[in-house]
Amino acid sequence: MFPDRRQRSFIDPMVLSRIANFPLFARKPMQGNVSGRHPSPHRGSSVEFAEYRKYVPGDDLRRLDWRAYGRSDKHFIKEFEADTNLRCCLVLDTSGSMDFGTVGTSKMEYARKIAAALGQLALQQGDAVGLSCVAKGLVRNLPPRRNPAHLSTIFDILEQTKPQGESRLIPVLHELAETIRQRALIVILSDLFVDPDELKGCFEHLRFRHHDVAIFHLLDPKELAFDFRRPMRFLDMEGGPTIFAEPNEIADRYQKALGVYLEGVHRVVLESGIDYHRVNIADNFEQVLIRFLVGRSHAKGVR
């Protein structure tokens, strides 16, 4: 049941009902405090067999495999995968550049839709959800909880947050890598206007802390195509200088720089094993979410 009764512009109940058929899985073992549907790094009671190990005094005799004993004359214990719940931490870039959009929606509005849908989906399957808003620093930070009222608080923050200021995503990701103490699924929603080499350090830090990281890299069609036709005044939405330019004169250099940047991001996410999704905000966000969820279901339990 949907726990939030208020009408919000970034929530489409029909979309939420359709994606409810696609569970949100972790790609790595998680450490939760209740039983759930996600692999745990520990062994426990489950229907999914993991491995045999030799019997040691004190082991539960009910887990002895008597068929293995009959074949080998040795005592072996059956171990099974333990399942636990998930901590889903949504990291939302709220810097000024997220206010850009030329297709009837901004990158921030698109990010709100994805964050709200994933938060709702995680809570419905018994997982905990949190939210961190990032601009010049960590603007808002709600630790993950499983309480439905907590999701309403997250929706309130999504609704009230306005994109402004410069982005300091890199130091905040390093901070979150240390302060999120237990393994979590960290979903980053950002236009990633940062140096790819600096991103690599963040990803390695998060991976070292055993977090499962997914990124929605949000870009506007104009940022990708740069098909402006007349002289333009280009404004840095994060507080930099304004530039007046003839697009035809700089288009080649822009496309070259964009290609280098995107190739750098692609290289970094491949080397870091990040679940990366480049998103054109003109695309249907429901289809973007379904591709994300289906991809993770195929990768369930990757260790």
ZISUL-V558628 format. One record per residue. RES is the residue in one letter. PSI is psi in whole degrees, 0 to 359 (NA if undefined). OMEGA is omega in degrees with one decimal (999 if undefined). NEAR is the number of other ideal C-beta (glycine too) atoms within 10 Angstrom. Layout:
res:RES psi:PSI omega:OMEGA near:NEAR
res:RES psi:PSI omega:OMEGA near:NEAR
This chain:
res:M psi:140 omega:-179.0 near:4
res:F psi:121 omega:-171.2 near:14
res:P psi:349 omega:-174.3 near:14
res:D psi:119 omega:-174.2 near:19
res:R psi:349 omega:-178.4 near:6
res:R psi:146 omega:175.4 near:9
res:Q psi:127 omega:-178.8 near:7
res:R psi:142 omega:-175.2 near:14
res:S psi:335 omega:-175.6 near:9
res:F psi:8 omega:179.8 near:19
res:I psi:124 omega:176.2 near:19
res:D psi:104 omega:-177.1 near:16
res:P psi:327 omega:-180.0 near:10
res:M psi:319 omega:177.1 near:8
res:V psi:316 omega:-179.7 near:18
res:L psi:321 omega:179.6 near:17
res:S psi:327 omega:-179.2 near:10
res:R psi:319 omega:-177.9 near:13
res:I psi:350 omega:178.0 near:20
res:A psi:341 omega:177.9 near:14
res:N psi:355 omega:-178.6 near:8
res:F psi:99 omega:-178.4 near:16
res:P psi:152 omega:176.6 near:17
res:L psi:112 omega:-178.2 near:25
res:F psi:152 omega:170.4 near:22
res:A psi:146 omega:175.9 near:29
res:R psi:344 omega:-178.2 near:21
res:K psi:157 omega:175.3 near:20
res:P psi:137 omega:-178.7 near:20
res:M psi:161 omega:175.8 near:27
res:Q psi:100 omega:178.4 near:17
res:G psi:186 omega:-179.3 near:23
res:N psi:2 omega:175.2 near:11
res:V psi:166 omega:177.1 near:11
res:S psi:143 omega:-179.2 near:15
res:G psi:206 omega:-175.2 near:20
res:R psi:7 omega:-174.0 near:17
res:H psi:144 omega:179.2 near:29
res:P psi:143 omega:176.9 near:23
res:S psi:153 omega:175.4 near:20
res:P psi:351 omega:-178.3 near:14
res:H psi:161 omega:175.9 near:10
res:R psi:153 omega:-179.2 near:15
res:G psi:206 omega:-179.1 near:13
res:S psi:124 omega:-179.5 near:10
res:S psi:170 omega:176.6 near:15
res:V psi:352 omega:-175.2 near:7
res:E psi:112 omega:-178.8 near:10
res:F psi:139 omega:179.9 near:10
res:A psi:302 omega:-176.3 near:14
res:E psi:170 omega:170.8 near:11
res:Y psi:151 omega:166.5 near:13
res:R psi:160 omega:-177.8 near:13
res:K psi:145 omega:177.6 near:9
res:Y psi:138 omega:172.0 near:17
res:V psi:148 omega:-179.5 near:8
res:P psi:133 omega:-178.4 near:4
res:G psi:344 omega:177.3 near:5
res:D psi:151 omega:178.2 near:13
res:D psi:119 omega:-177.1 near:8
res:L psi:339 omega:179.1 near:8
res:R psi:343 omega:-179.4 near:7
res:R psi:4 omega:175.4 near:14
res:L psi:139 omega:175.7 near:15
res:D psi:103 omega:-175.0 near:15
res:W psi:334 omega:175.9 near:9
res:R psi:319 omega:176.5 near:9
res:A psi:324 omega:177.9 near:15
res:Y psi:320 omega:179.5 near:13
res:G psi:328 omega:-179.7 near:8
res:R psi:327 omega:-169.7 near:10
res:S psi:349 omega:-175.7 near:10
res:D psi:26 omega:177.0 near:7
res:K psi:151 omega:-178.6 near:10
res:H psi:126 omega:177.3 near:15
res:F psi:144 omega:177.3 near:19
res:I psi:135 omega:173.6 near:19
res:K psi:131 omega:174.8 near:15
res:E psi:144 omega:-177.6 near:15
res:F psi:158 omega:176.0 near:15
res:E psi:138 omega:171.5 near:19
res:A psi:142 omega:179.0 near:20
res:D psi:143 omega:-177.1 near:21
res:T psi:181 omega:178.3 near:23
res:N psi:172 omega:-171.7 near:23
res:L psi:145 omega:166.8 near:25
res:R psi:118 omega:179.6 near:29
res:C psi:115 omega:-179.6 near:26
res:C psi:113 omega:178.8 near:22
res:L psi:122 omega:179.9 near:25
res:V psi:111 omega:-174.0 near:24
res:L psi:121 omega:174.8 near:26
res:D psi:119 omega:-179.7 near:25
res:T psi:25 omega:177.7 near:25
res:S psi:167 omega:-173.4 near:25
res:G psi:327 omega:-177.2 near:21
res:S psi:342 omega:178.9 near:23
res:M psi:352 omega:178.4 near:30
res:D psi:359 omega:-176.3 near:16
res:F psi:141 omega:176.5 near:19
res:G psi:136 omega:-177.5 near:18
res:T psi:10 omega:-175.3 near:12
res:V psi:30 omega:179.6 near:13
res:G psi:358 omega:176.0 near:8
res:T psi:153 omega:176.9 near:16
res:S psi:168 omega:176.5 near:19
res:K psi:325 omega:178.4 near:25
res:M psi:316 omega:179.4 near:26
res:E psi:321 omega:178.3 near:17
res:Y psi:317 omega:179.7 near:25
res:A psi:321 omega:177.5 near:28
res:R psi:317 omega:-178.6 near:24
res:K psi:315 omega:-179.6 near:23
res:I psi:315 omega:-178.7 near:23
res:A psi:316 omega:-179.1 near:23
res:A psi:317 omega:-178.6 near:23
res:A psi:315 omega:180.0 near:23
res:L psi:322 omega:177.5 near:23
res:G psi:314 omega:178.3 near:24
res:Q psi:316 omega:-178.8 near:23
res:L psi:315 omega:-179.5 near:20
res:A psi:316 omega:-178.5 near:25
res:L psi:321 omega:-179.2 near:22
res:Q psi:332 omega:179.6 near:17
res:Q psi:15 omega:172.3 near:16
res:G psi:14 omega:-178.6 near:15
res:D psi:165 omega:179.1 near:26
res:A psi:145 omega:-176.7 near:23
res:V psi:138 omega:174.8 near:27
res:G psi:169 omega:-177.5 near:21
res:L psi:133 omega:173.6 near:24
res:S psi:125 omega:178.2 near:23
res:C psi:132 omega:-171.4 near:21
res:V psi:130 omega:169.8 near:27
res:A psi:253 omega:175.2 near:24
res:K psi:340 omega:177.8 near:16
res:G psi:203 omega:177.3 near:11
res:L psi:99 omega:-172.9 near:16
res:V psi:311 omega:176.8 near:17
res:R psi:146 omega:-180.0 near:16
res:N psi:112 omega:175.6 near:17
res:L psi:115 omega:178.4 near:16
res:P psi:155 omega:-178.5 near:15
res:P psi:135 omega:173.5 near:23
res:R psi:160 omega:-178.1 near:16
res:R psi:2 omega:-177.6 near:19
res:N psi:128 omega:177.7 near:12
res:P psi:327 omega:178.1 near:14
res:A psi:331 omega:178.1 near:9
res:H psi:324 omega:178.2 near:20
res:L psi:323 omega:176.6 near:22
res:S psi:323 omega:176.7 near:13
res:T psi:319 omega:177.0 near:14
res:I psi:317 omega:178.3 near:24
res:F psi:321 omega:177.6 near:22
res:D psi:316 omega:-179.6 near:13
res:I psi:318 omega:177.1 near:17
res:L psi:320 omega:-178.0 near:24
res:E psi:323 omega:-173.5 near:14
res:Q psi:336 omega:-174.1 near:9
res:T psi:130 omega:178.2 near:19
res:K psi:133 omega:179.7 near:11
res:P psi:129 omega:178.4 near:23
res:Q psi:154 omega:175.9 near:16
res:G psi:179 omega:-179.1 near:17
res:E psi:165 omega:-179.7 near:16
res:S psi:131 omega:171.9 near:22
res:R psi:54 omega:-176.1 near:16
res:L psi:321 omega:-174.6 near:22
res:I psi:304 omega:-179.5 near:15
res:P psi:329 omega:179.5 near:14
res:V psi:320 omega:177.9 near:22
res:L psi:321 omega:175.6 near:24
res:H psi:320 omega:178.9 near:15
res:E psi:315 omega:-179.2 near:17
res:L psi:325 omega:178.0 near:23
res:A psi:327 omega:-179.0 near:19
res:E psi:323 omega:-172.6 near:10
res:T psi:337 omega:172.8 near:11
res:I psi:97 omega:-164.6 near:20
res:R psi:325 omega:179.9 near:10
res:Q psi:157 omega:-179.6 near:14
res:R psi:139 omega:-177.4 near:22
res:A psi:159 omega:166.9 near:26
res:L psi:115 omega:-179.5 near:27
res:I psi:115 omega:-178.5 near:24
res:V psi:116 omega:-177.5 near:24
res:I psi:127 omega:178.0 near:27
res:L psi:108 omega:-170.7 near:27
res:S psi:160 omega:170.5 near:23
res:D psi:359 omega:172.0 near:23
res:L psi:45 omega:176.5 near:23
res:F psi:67 omega:179.7 near:18
res:V psi:167 omega:178.9 near:18
res:D psi:124 omega:179.8 near:14
res:P psi:325 omega:-179.7 near:17
res:D psi:327 omega:175.7 near:10
res:E psi:326 omega:175.9 near:14
res:L psi:323 omega:-178.4 near:22
res:K psi:318 omega:178.3 near:18
res:G psi:321 omega:177.6 near:15
res:C psi:313 omega:-177.6 near:23
res:F psi:320 omega:178.2 near:22
res:E psi:323 omega:177.7 near:15
res:H psi:314 omega:-179.9 near:17
res:L psi:320 omega:178.7 near:23
res:R psi:321 omega:177.1 near:16
res:F psi:327 omega:178.9 near:9
res:R psi:8 omega:174.9 near:16
res:H psi:26 omega:176.5 near:14
res:H psi:149 omega:174.2 near:22
res:D psi:117 omega:-171.8 near:27
res:V psi:131 omega:174.4 near:25
res:A psi:142 omega:-178.1 near:21
res:I psi:132 omega:167.2 near:22
res:F psi:106 omega:-178.2 near:26
res:H psi:102 omega:-170.6 near:18
res:L psi:123 omega:-179.3 near:27
res:L psi:143 omega:177.7 near:19
res:D psi:149 omega:179.1 near:20
res:P psi:325 omega:179.9 near:15
res:K psi:328 omega:177.5 near:14
res:E psi:330 omega:-179.6 near:18
res:L psi:319 omega:-175.2 near:14
res:A psi:328 omega:-176.7 near:12
res:F psi:54 omega:-176.5 near:14
res:D psi:42 omega:175.0 near:9
res:F psi:145 omega:-171.7 near:16
res:R psi:349 omega:-176.6 near:7
res:R psi:165 omega:179.9 near:7
res:P psi:137 omega:-173.7 near:11
res:M psi:152 omega:169.4 near:13
res:R psi:113 omega:-176.9 near:8
res:F psi:122 omega:-175.4 near:14
res:L psi:129 omega:172.9 near:13
res:D psi:111 omega:-174.6 near:12
res:M psi:358 omega:176.7 near:17
res:E psi:18 omega:171.1 near:18
res:G psi:3 omega:179.1 near:12
res:G psi:183 omega:-177.0 near:11
res:P psi:157 omega:175.2 near:7
res:T psi:139 omega:-178.1 near:8
res:I psi:128 omega:174.7 near:11
res:F psi:125 omega:-174.2 near:8
res:A psi:157 omega:171.3 near:14
res:E psi:112 omega:-174.1 near:11
res:P psi:321 omega:-177.8 near:15
res:N psi:332 omega:-177.2 near:11
res:E psi:337 omega:-175.9 near:9
res:I psi:358 omega:-174.6 near:16
res:A psi:316 omega:-178.2 near:15
res:D psi:316 omega:179.6 near:10
res:R psi:322 omega:178.3 near:9
res:Y psi:312 omega:-178.3 near:14
res:Q psi:324 omega:177.5 near:13
res:K psi:314 omega:179.4 near:10
res:A psi:320 omega:178.5 near:11
res:L psi:317 omega:178.9 near:15
res:G psi:318 omega:178.5 near:10
res:V psi:316 omega:-179.4 near:11
res:Y psi:310 omega:-178.4 near:15
res:L psi:323 omega:176.6 near:16
res:E psi:322 omega:177.0 near:11
res:G psi:317 omega:177.8 near:15
res:V psi:316 omega:-179.8 near:21
res:H psi:317 omega:179.8 near:14
res:R psi:317 omega:-177.2 near:13
res:V psi:317 omega:-178.2 near:21
res:V psi:327 omega:176.2 near:21
res:L psi:315 omega:-178.7 near:10
res:E psi:332 omega:-175.6 near:11
res:S psi:352 omega:-179.3 near:18
res:G psi:35 omega:-177.8 near:15
res:I psi:143 omega:175.4 near:22
res:D psi:94 omega:-169.4 near:17
res:Y psi:136 omega:178.6 near:19
res:H psi:110 omega:173.9 near:17
res:R psi:126 omega:-172.5 near:15
res:V psi:124 omega:168.8 near:21
res:N psi:121 omega:-172.6 near:16
res:I psi:359 omega:170.2 near:25
res:A psi:346 omega:-179.3 near:16
res:D psi:153 omega:177.2 near:13
res:N psi:122 omega:-172.8 near:9
res:F psi:334 omega:176.5 near:21
res:E psi:317 omega:178.8 near:17
res:Q psi:324 omega:176.1 near:9
res:V psi:316 omega:179.6 near:20
res:L psi:318 omega:-178.7 near:23
res:I psi:317 omega:177.4 near:16
res:R psi:320 omega:178.7 near:14
res:F psi:312 omega:-176.4 near:21
res:L psi:319 omega:178.5 near:18
res:V psi:318 omega:177.9 near:11
res:G psi:322 omega:-179.8 near:14
res:R psi:329 omega:177.3 near:20
res:S psi:327 omega:177.5 near:12
res:H psi:331 omega:-177.3 near:9
res:A psi:10 omega:-176.8 near:14
res:K psi:132 omega:172.7 near:13
res:G psi:7 omega:175.6 near:14
res:V psi:128 omega:-173.9 near:14
res:R psi:NA omega:999 near:7
